[in-house]
Amino acid sequence: MDFSMLVCTRRKFLRAVVATFAMTAGVMPAAHAEGIQAQQIEVAQRGELFHLNGGFSIQLSPTLDDALRRGVQLTFVQAVEAERERDWWLAEGLSELERSIRLSYNALLRQYNVSLSGVSSAHESLADALRAAGDLRDWAVVSVRQMKKRSEYKIYVRMYLDISQLPKPLQVNALASSGRWQLDSGWLERTFRY
Protein backbone atom coordinates (compact mmCIF):
# COMPACT_ATOMS: atom_id res chain seq x y z
CA MET A 1 0.00 0.00 0.00
CA ASP A 2 2.80 2.42 0.90
CA PHE A 3 4.71 1.50 -2.26
CA SER A 4 1.78 2.34 -4.58
CA MET A 5 1.29 5.64 -2.77
CA LEU A 6 4.99 6.40 -3.21
CA VAL A 7 4.82 5.66 -6.98
CA CYS A 8 1.73 7.83 -7.39
CA THR A 9 3.42 10.68 -5.50
CA ARG A 10 6.58 10.31 -7.58
CA ARG A 11 4.56 10.57 -10.83
CA LYS A 12 2.80 13.69 -9.63
CA PHE A 13 6.14 15.17 -8.60
CA LEU A 14 7.71 14.43 -12.01
CA ARG A 15 4.72 15.96 -13.83
CA ALA A 16 5.00 19.09 -11.71
CA VAL A 17 8.75 19.34 -12.39
CA VAL A 18 8.26 18.92 -16.15
CA ALA A 19 5.42 21.47 -16.20
CA THR A 20 7.50 23.98 -14.20
CA PHE A 21 10.50 23.46 -16.49
CA ALA A 22 8.34 23.89 -19.60
CA MET A 23 6.85 27.13 -18.25
CA THR A 24 10.24 28.63 -17.36
CA ALA A 25 11.78 27.52 -20.66
CA GLY A 26 8.90 29.01 -22.65
CA VAL A 27 7.91 25.78 -24.37
CA MET A 28 4.29 25.64 -23.34
CA PRO A 29 2.00 24.33 -26.06
CA ALA A 30 0.08 26.83 -28.15
CA ALA A 31 -3.49 27.72 -27.23
CA HIS A 32 -4.73 26.15 -30.47
CA ALA A 33 -3.25 22.66 -30.45
CA GLU A 34 -3.17 20.69 -33.65
CA GLY A 35 -6.09 18.45 -34.41
CA ILE A 36 -9.57 18.41 -35.90
CA GLN A 37 -12.57 19.69 -33.96
CA ALA A 38 -16.23 19.77 -34.99
CA GLN A 39 -17.89 23.17 -35.16
CA GLN A 40 -21.67 23.68 -35.14
CA ILE A 41 -22.63 20.61 -37.14
CA GLU A 42 -26.37 20.48 -37.77
CA VAL A 43 -28.81 18.27 -39.68
CA ALA A 44 -31.39 20.14 -41.79
CA GLN A 45 -34.11 18.89 -44.13
CA ARG A 46 -34.36 20.44 -47.56
CA GLY A 47 -36.93 18.85 -49.81
CA GLU A 48 -36.47 15.09 -50.05
CA LEU A 49 -33.00 15.08 -48.45
CA PHE A 50 -31.39 15.71 -45.07
CA HIS A 51 -28.19 17.77 -45.32
CA LEU A 52 -25.28 18.38 -42.99
CA ASN A 53 -24.25 21.96 -42.34
CA GLY A 54 -21.32 23.28 -40.34
CA GLY A 55 -17.80 21.98 -40.48
CA PHE A 56 -14.54 21.11 -38.80
CA SER A 57 -11.74 23.31 -37.56
CA ILE A 58 -8.38 21.88 -38.67
CA GLN A 59 -5.03 22.77 -37.10
CA LEU A 60 -1.95 21.14 -38.64
CA SER A 61 1.02 20.09 -36.56
CA PRO A 62 4.37 21.68 -37.52
CA THR A 63 5.38 18.35 -39.11
CA LEU A 64 2.28 18.28 -41.34
CA ASP A 65 2.63 21.97 -42.21
CA ASP A 66 6.25 21.40 -43.25
CA ALA A 67 5.36 18.31 -45.32
CA LEU A 68 2.57 20.22 -47.07
CA ARG A 69 4.89 23.10 -47.97
CA ARG A 70 7.40 20.59 -49.36
CA GLY A 71 4.86 19.19 -51.80
CA VAL A 72 3.20 16.35 -49.90
CA GLN A 73 -0.53 16.16 -50.63
CA LEU A 74 -2.70 15.64 -47.54
CA THR A 75 -5.93 13.68 -47.92
CA PHE A 76 -8.69 14.14 -45.37
CA VAL A 77 -11.77 11.92 -45.15
CA GLN A 78 -15.18 13.05 -43.94
CA ALA A 79 -17.35 10.09 -42.90
CA VAL A 80 -21.05 9.97 -42.03
CA GLU A 81 -23.21 7.14 -40.70
CA ALA A 82 -26.98 7.47 -40.26
CA GLU A 83 -29.23 5.07 -38.37
CA ARG A 84 -32.79 4.79 -37.06
CA GLU A 85 -33.26 3.98 -33.39
CA ARG A 86 -35.51 1.00 -32.61
CA ASP A 87 -37.00 0.10 -29.24
CA TRP A 88 -36.65 -3.67 -29.24
CA TRP A 89 -33.86 -4.31 -31.71
CA LEU A 90 -30.53 -2.95 -32.86
CA ALA A 91 -30.48 0.37 -34.70
CA GLU A 92 -31.24 0.17 -38.43
CA GLY A 93 -28.40 1.49 -40.60
CA LEU A 94 -29.57 3.91 -43.28
CA SER A 95 -26.41 5.20 -44.93
CA GLU A 96 -22.63 5.17 -44.69
CA LEU A 97 -20.90 7.83 -46.76
CA GLU A 98 -17.33 9.02 -47.15
CA ARG A 99 -15.74 11.73 -49.20
CA SER A 100 -12.10 12.65 -49.68
CA ILE A 101 -10.70 16.17 -49.58
CA ARG A 102 -7.22 16.70 -50.98
CA LEU A 103 -5.08 19.60 -49.76
CA SER A 104 -1.91 20.53 -51.63
CA TYR A 105 0.47 23.47 -51.93
CA ASN A 106 1.81 24.86 -55.20
CA ALA A 107 5.15 26.50 -54.36
CA LEU A 108 5.44 28.11 -57.81
CA LEU A 109 2.12 29.95 -57.50
CA ARG A 110 2.25 30.14 -53.69
CA GLN A 111 -1.30 28.85 -53.47
CA TYR A 112 -3.05 26.13 -51.53
CA ASN A 113 -5.43 23.91 -53.51
CA VAL A 114 -8.42 22.09 -52.05
CA SER A 115 -10.06 19.38 -54.17
CA LEU A 116 -13.42 17.79 -53.36
CA SER A 117 -15.32 15.53 -55.79
CA GLY A 118 -13.35 16.78 -58.77
CA VAL A 119 -13.92 20.46 -57.95
CA SER A 120 -10.81 22.41 -57.00
CA SER A 121 -10.44 25.79 -55.35
CA ALA A 122 -7.30 27.90 -54.89
CA HIS A 123 -6.56 29.75 -51.64
CA GLU A 124 -3.95 32.37 -50.80
CA SER A 125 -3.53 31.34 -47.15
CA LEU A 126 -3.37 28.06 -45.28
CA ALA A 127 -6.15 29.19 -42.92
CA ASP A 128 -8.55 29.69 -45.85
CA ALA A 129 -7.62 26.34 -47.35
CA LEU A 130 -8.15 24.51 -44.04
CA ARG A 131 -11.51 26.23 -43.60
CA ALA A 132 -12.57 25.06 -47.08
CA ALA A 133 -11.29 21.52 -46.39
CA GLY A 134 -13.31 21.27 -43.17
CA ASP A 135 -16.56 22.60 -44.66
CA LEU A 136 -19.61 20.28 -44.58
CA ARG A 137 -22.05 22.71 -46.19
CA ASP A 138 -24.97 21.10 -48.03
CA TRP A 139 -23.74 17.51 -47.92
CA ALA A 140 -26.84 15.35 -48.58
CA VAL A 141 -26.58 12.31 -46.32
CA VAL A 142 -30.06 10.73 -45.97
CA SER A 143 -33.12 10.56 -48.20
CA VAL A 144 -36.65 10.88 -46.81
CA ARG A 145 -37.55 7.70 -48.73
CA GLN A 146 -35.32 5.68 -46.40
CA MET A 147 -37.02 7.03 -43.27
CA LYS A 148 -40.17 6.34 -41.27
CA LYS A 149 -42.20 9.19 -39.80
CA ARG A 150 -42.26 9.83 -36.06
CA SER A 151 -38.96 8.05 -35.50
CA GLU A 152 -35.71 9.12 -33.92
CA TYR A 153 -32.52 9.13 -35.98
CA LYS A 154 -28.85 9.48 -35.20
CA ILE A 155 -26.11 10.75 -37.46
CA TYR A 156 -22.44 10.19 -36.64
CA VAL A 157 -19.87 12.47 -38.29
CA ARG A 158 -16.09 12.16 -38.32
CA MET A 159 -13.12 13.73 -40.12
CA TYR A 160 -9.57 12.38 -40.16
CA LEU A 161 -6.28 12.53 -42.05
CA ASP A 162 -5.95 9.46 -44.28
CA ILE A 163 -2.40 8.27 -43.64
CA SER A 164 -2.72 5.52 -46.27
CA GLN A 165 -2.73 8.22 -48.98
CA LEU A 166 0.70 9.56 -47.97
CA PRO A 167 3.80 8.48 -49.93
CA LYS A 168 5.06 5.09 -48.68
CA PRO A 169 8.17 6.37 -46.81
CA LEU A 170 6.02 8.88 -44.93
CA GLN A 171 3.43 6.21 -44.05
CA VAL A 172 6.08 4.34 -42.07
CA ASN A 173 7.12 7.56 -40.35
CA ALA A 174 3.48 8.43 -39.62
CA LEU A 175 2.84 5.04 -38.01
CA ALA A 176 6.00 5.28 -35.91
CA SER A 177 5.32 8.81 -34.64
CA SER A 178 1.55 8.88 -34.39
CA GLY A 179 1.23 12.15 -32.51
CA ARG A 180 2.66 14.33 -35.27
CA TRP A 181 0.88 12.75 -38.23
CA GLN A 182 -2.48 11.45 -37.07
CA LEU A 183 -5.37 13.89 -36.96
CA ASP A 184 -8.85 12.62 -36.09
CA SER A 185 -11.94 14.39 -34.77
CA GLY A 186 -13.48 11.20 -33.40
CA TRP A 187 -17.17 10.43 -33.93
CA LEU A 188 -19.64 13.22 -33.22
CA GLU A 189 -23.30 12.26 -32.67
CA ARG A 190 -26.36 14.29 -33.67
CA THR A 191 -29.94 13.19 -32.92
CA PHE A 192 -33.04 14.37 -34.80
CA ARG A 193 -36.66 13.34 -35.41
CA TYR A 194 -38.60 12.96 -38.65
Summary of the structure (lengths in Angstrom):
residues: 194
radius of gyration: 21.3
end to end distance: 56.1
largest distance: 66.5
contacts: 517
relative contact order: 0.20
helix: 30%
strand: 43%
